[in-house]
Amino acid sequence: MADSVKHHRQYRSAKRAAAAAETRARIREAAATLFAGQGYVATRMKEVAALAGVGERTLYDAFPTKAALFGHTLGIAIAGDEEPVSIPERPETLAIRAEPDPGVAIGRAVLQTAELLERAGDLIMVSVEAAGADPDMRAAADAGAQATHGMRLQLTTALHERGALRPGLDAGTAADVFYALASPHMHQLLRRHRGWTPEQYRTWVQRVLTEELLGGPR
């Protein structure tokens, strides 16, 4: 009898968890659409609730402020899932830094970046554009930029330690070059404003980075 009650409670708990996850997903999708479409400042919480098909109370119970909602939506878009592991510490990132072939490492880093920007680039630019008007967005944009540059520096330091960077190029400058060429700003210009395909974008970034960091095709 006790086991039956326990299993029933576990089942109900699992159902509630699944329903909550589905609600969060709907809220994220609605929030991403509105934030990307009309900006952070113009988006109102009640609009998100209406588009997600949830009550405002439900929305505020999950995300007490608009900044919290935006941070959650952006964070999941960047990661691609809800696993509590930062991008620099994920297995695929560690594997890129450990890759012995410098050209392959850069190619894989560009692919990872391109996929991330396809998911989250528009929202990253929302935080950048809202930074001047909202201190929460300024903090988010600054933290994101610092984390991104730090990840670039980890890779270029690994390349420098293997003697892979072109002569005269130090790890810090190489990280700056990677940071600029693969920035969300550049992605926005080429993919959104100029209509480049994802393949065009990836191919160009990989070619230029290979030339700039390694001194030519590898």
N, C-alpha and C positions, 0 to 999 in steps of 0.2 A: 504493500500500500504506500509506504514511504517513498519507495523508488518511483512509483507511478506519479505521485504528487511532485516529486523533484523533477522528473522528466517533463511534466506538464508545465511547471514553472519555467524550466529552461526553454521550452518551446515558445511560451508566451514572451519570454525575454528576448529570444532571437527574433520573433516577429516584430516586436516593438523596435528593436535595433535596426532591422531591415527597413521598417517604415520610416524611421527617423533619418536613415541614410538616404532614402529615396527623396524625402522632403528637402534635405540639405542640397541634394543634387539639383532639384528643380529650382531652389532658391539661387544656387550658384549660376545656373544657366541663365536665369532671368537677370540676375545682377550683372553678369558679364555682358549680356546683350545691351542693357541700358547704359552701363558705364562706358562701354566702347562706343555706343552710338551717340550719346549726348553729353558725355563727360561726367566727372565726379561731382562737381558742384551742382549741376542741374538735375542730377538723379535724386529722386525722393524715395524714401523707404516704402511709402504706400504704393508707389508705382511698381517697385520690386515685388511686393506682396501680391499685388493684383496680377502681374504677369506670371508669377510662380503658382498662382492659384491657392494661396494660403492666406490665413488671416493675419492682420498686422500684429496681433498678440503673439501668434506663433513665430513670426519673423523676429520680433524683438526678444522673445524668449531665447532664441538661438543666437541672435546677434544684437546685443544691446545698443550698438551705435553703427552709424554708416561706415565709420573707419574700420570697425571690427569686421563688418561684412565685406568691405573691399579687401582688407588684408587676407581674409580667409579665401575669398574668390581668387585673388592673385596668387596666393601661395599654392593652392591646389592646381591652378593652371600652369605654374612654373614646374612643379614637381610631376604633374601628370597623374597623381594618385594622392591618397591620404596617408601614406606611410610617413612616420615622423623621422625621416632621415634627410638631411640636407643634400643638395645636389653634389657639393664637393666630396661628400663622404659616401656616396652611392657606389656600388660595385663597378658600374660602367665607367664612372669618372676615375676611380682608382686604377682600373684596367688601362685607361687612356694614358695616365701618367706613367704606368709601368711598361707600356708598349715600347719594345726596343727599336722599332723602325720609326724614325722621326716623321717621315712623310705620312705613314699610316696613322701615327698619333695625331697629327694635325688634321688629317681627313676625318678621323673619327670624332675629334673635338668639334670640328665644323658641323658635322652631321648632328651631333648632340645639340649644339647651339641652334641650328636651323629648326630642328623639331621643337625645341623649347620656345623659340620665338614665334613659330606658327601657332602654338597653343596660347602663349601669354604675351606676345609682343605688343598687341593693341592695348592690353591692360597696363603693361609697363609704361607705355607712352601716356596713358591717362594719368598715372601717378606723376610722371615728369611734368606734364602740362599743368597739373593742378598744384604743383609744389609751391608756386608763388602765392597762391591764394589760401592754402590750408597747411598749417604746421604738421598735421598728421601725414599728409601726403609728402611734404618735404622730408620728414624723417624716413618715410618708407622709400622714397626715391634715393636718398643718400645711402641708406643701408643696403639697398639692392645694388647700387653702383659699386659700393665698397666690396661687397661680397663677390660680385662678378669679377672685378679686377683682381681680387685675391685668388680666385680660381685660375685666372689666366696666368698669374705669377707662379702658381704652383707648377703649372705645365711648363712654362718657359724656363723655370729654374731647373726642372728635371732635364729638359733638353740641353740647357747650358752645361749642366754637370756631366753630360755624356759627350760634350764637345760637338753638339749637333748644330748649334746656332752659327750663322755665317760669321766670318771674321769681323771683329770690331763691334759686334752687337752683344750688349749685356742683357741679362734676364729681365731687368726692370723695363728697359726700353722695348724689348720684344713683347712684354706683357702689355705695354701701352699700345703698341701697334695692333695686337690681337683685340684688345679692348675696344679700340676705335673702329676697326674694320668690321667686327662682328657685333657691333652695338645695336640695340633696338632702334636707334635713330636711323642707322643705315638700312636696316631691314625694312623699316617703315617707308623710307624713300624709294627703295628699289621694288619691294613687293607690292606695296599699296599705291604709291604715287605713280611709279613708272610701269607697273603691271608685269614685272618679271615673274617668271614661273619659279616654283621652289627649286627646280633643278638648275635653272640659270643662276639663281642666287647662290646656291651651294657651290656650284662649279667655280664661279667668280671668286668668292671668298676663299675657297681652298687654294686656287691658283695664286692669288695675290699673297696670301699668307705664306705659302710655300716659298715663293720668290723672296719675300721680305725677311722671313725668319731663317730660312735654310740656304738662301742664295741661289735658288733655282729649282726646277722640277726634280723630284726624288722618285 
